[in-house]
Amino acid sequence: MRRLLLALPLLLAVPVRAQAMKIGYVDVQHAIQEVEEGKAARARLQDELKQKRGDPERKRAELEKLKADYDKQAPVLSEDAKRKKQEELQKAFVDAQQGASQMQEELTGKEQEAMQNISKRLIQVVAEVSDKESFTFVIDKAALLYAPAASDVTNEVVRRYNERFGTGGNPPAGKTPPKPAPKK
């Protein structure tokens, strides 16, 4: 009898704990690549990269020309003049490397900023989908070993993201962003 009284609260608590949990997942990397804003950001960055690649190429050509000129003049130059030319070449080489490195850092920073903005908005959309579809949890696919395809809400998140944000911070023409669902 005593055991029954001790077990009774546990038995009554089981139905409360046995509530159905609905878990979904989002392939975040795929979603970032598929949203219109992500595609636009990638295209912008690619264009900027193409434009800026010309500078290092020009500097490389200049360095090759300076090196060729030095090689031609080296036999007739004094030791002091050779040393000065070598220092100039070395300085030009270091400047070119620093310029290329700075350009790469700048582009990486712009890419990170764009992806961070998209990620923030993506989280908002995931929360909306989660509320609407009554998910208990929505997990990044990268953290999963296995999940049924029916739990994948990536396409819905991408669709809603594009409806709400389009290719940037403003909603697509003629549409107003939906109000966030009230918290329960």
Disulfide bonds with the S-S distance in Angstrom:
none
